[in-house]
Amino acid sequence: MSTTEIQEKVKYVSDKHGRNREVILPYKLFRELMELKVTMEIYKQEDVQKSLKKSKRQVREGKGKSFTSAYTAIQWLRQ
């Protein structure tokens, strides 16, 4: 969902001075935002970042292995 679509679906709750203080949004949108938040929290974990850096370094050094499909990758992992 684009930011424009999100802005169209939410309702803003303003204080007596007209400043937005809260937002009411559809439950489905709330769930999507929560899933995104969880994903970002996982991505930012130190061990995940270390693994990503190691993987990028291995690819640069030519230590990576490419596969034509996920099936062949899984078969290779099972060996």
N, CA and C atoms as an extended XYZ file, in Angstrom:
237
Properties=species:S:1:pos:R:3:atomname:S:1:resname:S:1:resid:I:1 pbc="F F F"
N         0.855       -1.171        0.000 N   MET     1
C         0.000        0.000        0.000 CA  MET     1
C         0.905        1.239        0.000 C   MET     1
N         0.609        2.164       -0.840 N   SER     2
C         1.423        3.382       -0.944 CA  SER     2
C         1.091        4.342        0.197 C   SER     2
N         1.975        5.297        0.415 N   THR     3
C         1.735        6.275        1.477 CA  THR     3
C         0.487        7.108        1.192 C   THR     3
N         0.242        7.377       -0.074 N   THR     4
C        -0.968        8.132       -0.436 CA  THR     4
C        -2.217        7.344       -0.067 C   THR     4
N        -2.214        6.031       -0.341 N   GLU     5
C        -3.371        5.190        0.003 CA  GLU     5
C        -3.560        5.132        1.519 C   GLU     5
N        -2.465        5.065        2.254 N   ILE     6
C        -2.560        5.050        3.721 CA  ILE     6
C        -3.177        6.349        4.216 C   ILE     6
N        -2.690        7.470        3.701 N   GLN     7
C        -3.205        8.771        4.139 CA  GLN     7
C        -4.694        8.919        3.846 C   GLN     7
N        -5.164        8.296        2.771 N   GLU     8
C        -6.581        8.378        2.426 CA  GLU     8
C        -7.441        7.536        3.361 C   GLU     8
N        -6.865        6.490        3.959 N   LYS     9
C        -7.645        5.578        4.794 CA  LYS     9
C        -7.686        5.969        6.276 C   LYS     9
N        -6.734        6.750        6.727 N   VAL    10
C        -6.684        7.072        8.159 CA  VAL    10
C        -7.550        8.278        8.482 C   VAL    10
N        -7.943        8.341        9.728 N   LYS    11
C        -8.698        9.489       10.247 CA  LYS    11
C        -7.842       10.137       11.321 C   LYS    11
N        -7.669       11.445       11.237 N   TYR    12
C        -6.852       12.177       12.195 CA  TYR    12
C        -7.723       12.720       13.316 C   TYR    12
N        -7.211       12.641       14.542 N   VAL    13
C        -7.893       13.191       15.708 CA  VAL    13
C        -7.072       14.401       16.140 C   VAL    13
N        -7.706       15.562       16.119 N   SER    14
C        -7.013       16.814       16.434 CA  SER    14
C        -7.384       17.309       17.824 C   SER    14
N        -6.475       18.090       18.416 N   ASP    15
C        -6.786       18.722       19.698 CA  ASP    15
C        -7.534       20.031       19.434 C   ASP    15
N        -7.813       20.776       20.495 N   LYS    16
C        -8.604       22.004       20.345 CA  LYS    16
C        -7.870       23.084       19.560 C   LYS    16
N        -6.553       22.913       19.350 N   HIS    17
C        -5.770       23.883       18.580 CA  HIS    17
C        -5.615       23.460       17.115 C   HIS    17
N        -6.243       22.351       16.768 N   GLY    18
C        -6.185       21.887       15.387 CA  GLY    18
C        -4.955       21.053       15.052 C   GLY    18
N        -4.144       20.703       16.058 N   ARG    19
C        -2.955       19.884       15.818 CA  ARG    19
C        -3.330       18.408       15.881 C   ARG    19
N        -2.862       17.660       14.914 N   ASN    20
C        -3.130       16.222       14.907 CA  ASN    20
C        -2.434       15.563       16.089 C   ASN    20
N        -3.189       14.766       16.856 N   ARG    21
C        -2.649       14.105       18.048 CA  ARG    21
C        -2.723       12.591       17.961 C   ARG    21
N        -3.710       12.066       17.274 N   GLU    22
C        -3.878       10.623       17.153 CA  GLU    22
C        -4.396       10.297       15.767 C   GLU    22
N        -4.292        9.007       15.442 N   VAL    23
C        -4.753        8.539       14.143 CA  VAL    23
C        -5.594        7.288       14.344 C   VAL    23
N        -6.694        7.217       13.666 N   ILE    24
C        -7.530        6.020       13.646 CA  ILE    24
C        -7.329        5.388       12.267 C   ILE    24
N        -7.002        4.094       12.263 N   LEU    25
C        -6.771        3.442       10.977 CA  LEU    25
C        -7.443        2.086       10.936 C   LEU    25
N        -7.723        1.595        9.735 N   PRO    26
C        -8.355        0.282        9.599 CA  PRO    26
C        -7.460       -0.812       10.192 C   PRO    26
N        -8.090       -1.837       10.758 N   TYR    27
C        -7.349       -2.908       11.409 CA  TYR    27
C        -6.378       -3.592       10.445 C   TYR    27
N        -6.793       -3.822        9.222 N   LYS    28
C        -5.921       -4.476        8.235 CA  LYS    28
C        -4.641       -3.659        8.031 C   LYS    28
N        -4.769       -2.373        7.949 N   LEU    29
C        -3.608       -1.497        7.791 CA  LEU    29
C        -2.725       -1.561        9.043 C   LEU    29
N        -3.347       -1.579       10.210 N   PHE    30
C        -2.598       -1.712       11.458 CA  PHE    30
C        -1.772       -2.997       11.451 C   PHE    30
N        -2.377       -4.108       11.039 N   ARG    31
C        -1.663       -5.397       11.000 CA  ARG    31
C        -0.481       -5.327       10.031 C   ARG    31
N        -0.679       -4.718        8.870 N   GLU    32
C         0.414       -4.586        7.898 CA  GLU    32
C         1.567       -3.769        8.480 C   GLU    32
N         1.244       -2.688        9.162 N   LEU    33
C         2.277       -1.851        9.770 CA  LEU    33
C         2.996       -2.588       10.896 C   LEU    33
N         2.269       -3.400       11.662 N   MET    34
C         2.896       -4.186       12.724 CA  MET    34
C         3.845       -5.236       12.137 C   MET    34
N         3.428       -5.881       11.059 N   GLU    35
C         4.295       -6.868       10.400 CA  GLU    35
C         5.564       -6.197        9.881 C   GLU    35
N         5.415       -5.012        9.320 N   LEU    36
C         6.578       -4.262        8.842 CA  LEU    36
C         7.507       -3.924        9.999 C   LEU    36
N         6.953       -3.509       11.130 N   LYS    37
C         7.746       -3.165       12.302 CA  LYS    37
C         8.529       -4.381       12.801 C   LYS    37
N         7.883       -5.525       12.868 N   VAL    38
C         8.557       -6.749       13.311 CA  VAL    38
C         9.685       -7.097       12.352 C   VAL    38
N         9.426       -6.989       11.059 N   THR    39
C        10.447       -7.273       10.052 CA  THR    39
C        11.645       -6.362       10.227 C   THR    39
N        11.403       -5.085       10.446 N   MET    40
C        12.494       -4.128       10.625 CA  MET    40
C        13.278       -4.409       11.907 C   MET    40
N        12.583       -4.832       12.960 N   GLU    41
C        13.269       -5.157       14.205 CA  GLU    41
C        14.196       -6.355       14.007 C   GLU    41
N        13.736       -7.353       13.267 N   ILE    42
C        14.568       -8.519       12.969 CA  ILE    42
C        15.765       -8.086       12.131 C   ILE    42
N        15.523       -7.292       11.112 N   TYR    43
C        16.584       -6.837       10.210 CA  TYR    43
C        17.668       -6.072       10.963 C   TYR    43
N        17.294       -5.303       11.963 N   LYS    44
C        18.247       -4.468       12.694 CA  LYS    44
C        19.021       -5.222       13.768 C   LYS    44
N        18.672       -6.473       14.036 N   GLN    45
C        19.379       -7.230       15.069 CA  GLN    45
C        20.847       -7.391       14.694 C   GLN    45
N        21.694       -7.331       15.694 N   GLU    46
C        23.136       -7.364       15.474 CA  GLU    46
C        23.581       -8.631       14.738 C   GLU    46
N        23.053       -9.782       15.128 N   ASP    47
C        23.474      -11.024       14.477 CA  ASP    47
C        23.028      -11.087       13.018 C   ASP    47
N        21.867      -10.534       12.724 N   VAL    48
C        21.389      -10.500       11.337 CA  VAL    48
C        22.294       -9.588       10.504 C   VAL    48
N        22.637       -8.423       11.052 N   GLN    49
C        23.514       -7.498       10.337 CA  GLN    49
C        24.887       -8.113       10.089 C   GLN    49
N        25.426       -8.831       11.080 N   LYS    50
C        26.714       -9.499       10.903 CA  LYS    50
C        26.628      -10.539        9.785 C   LYS    50
N        25.542      -11.302        9.774 N   SER    51
C        25.365      -12.330        8.739 CA  SER    51
C        25.259      -11.706        7.352 C   SER    51
N        24.543      -10.593        7.250 N   LEU    52
C        24.416       -9.914        5.961 CA  LEU    52
C        25.762       -9.392        5.474 C   LEU    52
N        26.525       -8.795        6.385 N   LYS    53
C        27.850       -8.294        6.009 CA  LYS    53
C        28.762       -9.436        5.571 C   LYS    53
N        28.709      -10.548        6.298 N   LYS    54
C        29.523      -11.714        5.941 CA  LYS    54
C        29.115      -12.239        4.568 C   LYS    54
N        27.825      -12.319        4.316 N   SER    55
C        27.328      -12.804        3.021 CA  SER    55
C        27.772      -11.899        1.875 C   SER    55
N        27.665      -10.600        2.076 N   LYS    56
C        28.090       -9.651        1.037 CA  LYS    56
C        29.576       -9.788        0.755 C   LYS    56
N        30.377       -9.953        1.829 N   ARG    57
C        31.816      -10.116        1.661 CA  ARG    57
C        32.128      -11.400        0.883 C   ARG    57
N        31.425      -12.480        1.208 N   GLN    58
C        31.646      -13.749        0.528 CA  GLN    58
C        31.288      -13.654       -0.952 C   GLN    58
N        30.238      -12.937       -1.279 N   VAL    59
C        29.857      -12.750       -2.682 CA  VAL    59
C        30.934      -11.957       -3.407 C   VAL    59
N        31.420      -10.877       -2.787 N   ARG    60
C        32.500      -10.076       -3.402 CA  ARG    60
C        33.751      -10.918       -3.645 C   ARG    60
N        34.033      -11.835       -2.731 N   GLU    61
C        35.230      -12.668       -2.843 CA  GLU    61
C        35.030      -13.871       -3.754 C   GLU    61
N        33.837      -13.984       -4.340 N   GLY    62
C        33.567      -15.085       -5.261 CA  GLY    62
C        33.304      -16.413       -4.573 C   GLY    62
N        32.983      -16.370       -3.305 N   LYS    63
C        32.726      -17.597       -2.553 CA  LYS    63
C        31.258      -18.019       -2.600 C   LYS    63
N        30.461      -17.252       -3.286 N   GLY    64
C        29.041      -17.562       -3.365 CA  GLY    64
C        28.762      -18.647       -4.378 C   GLY    64
N        27.637      -19.271       -4.259 N   LYS    65
C        27.196      -20.299       -5.207 CA  LYS    65
C        25.819      -19.900       -5.702 C   LYS    65
N        25.647      -19.905       -7.004 N   SER    66
C        24.338      -19.532       -7.539 CA  SER    66
C        23.581      -20.785       -7.983 C   SER    66
N        22.280      -20.682       -7.936 N   PHE    67
C        21.401      -21.793       -8.281 CA  PHE    67
C        20.361      -21.318       -9.281 C   PHE    67
N        19.859      -22.244      -10.067 N   THR    68
C        18.839      -21.900      -11.058 CA  THR    68
C        17.446      -21.849      -10.446 C   THR    68
N        17.289      -22.499       -9.279 N   SER    69
C        15.977      -22.484       -8.623 CA  SER    69
C        16.156      -22.741       -7.131 C   SER    69
N        15.118      -22.457       -6.389 N   ALA    70
C        15.146      -22.724       -4.948 CA  ALA    70
C        15.245      -24.227       -4.700 C   ALA    70
N        14.626      -24.999       -5.559 N   TYR    71
C        14.661      -26.460       -5.412 CA  TYR    71
C        16.099      -26.980       -5.482 C   TYR    71
N        16.881      -26.525       -6.463 N   THR    72
C        18.265      -26.992       -6.575 CA  THR    72
C        19.107      -26.496       -5.392 C   THR    72
N        18.800      -25.323       -4.875 N   ALA    73
C        19.512      -24.812       -3.700 CA  ALA    73
C        19.226      -25.700       -2.494 C   ALA    73
N        17.981      -26.086       -2.310 N   ILE    74
C        17.613      -26.953       -1.186 CA  ILE    74
C        18.272      -28.316       -1.329 C   ILE    74
N        18.294      -28.841       -2.541 N   GLN    75
C        18.959      -30.129       -2.777 CA  GLN    75
C        20.436      -30.037       -2.427 C   GLN    75
N        21.090      -28.953       -2.809 N   TRP    76
C        22.498      -28.753       -2.500 CA  TRP    76
C        22.724      -28.674       -0.991 C   TRP    76
N        21.827      -27.983       -0.296 N   LEU    77
C        21.946      -27.866        1.170 CA  LEU    77
C        21.797      -29.209        1.868 C   LEU    77
N        21.003      -30.086        1.310 N   ARG    78
C        20.760      -31.393        1.921 CA  ARG    78
C        21.937      -32.355        1.733 C   ARG    78
N        22.866      -32.049        0.858 N   GLN    79
C        24.010      -32.934        0.606 CA  GLN    79
C        24.962      -32.955        1.770 C   GLN    79
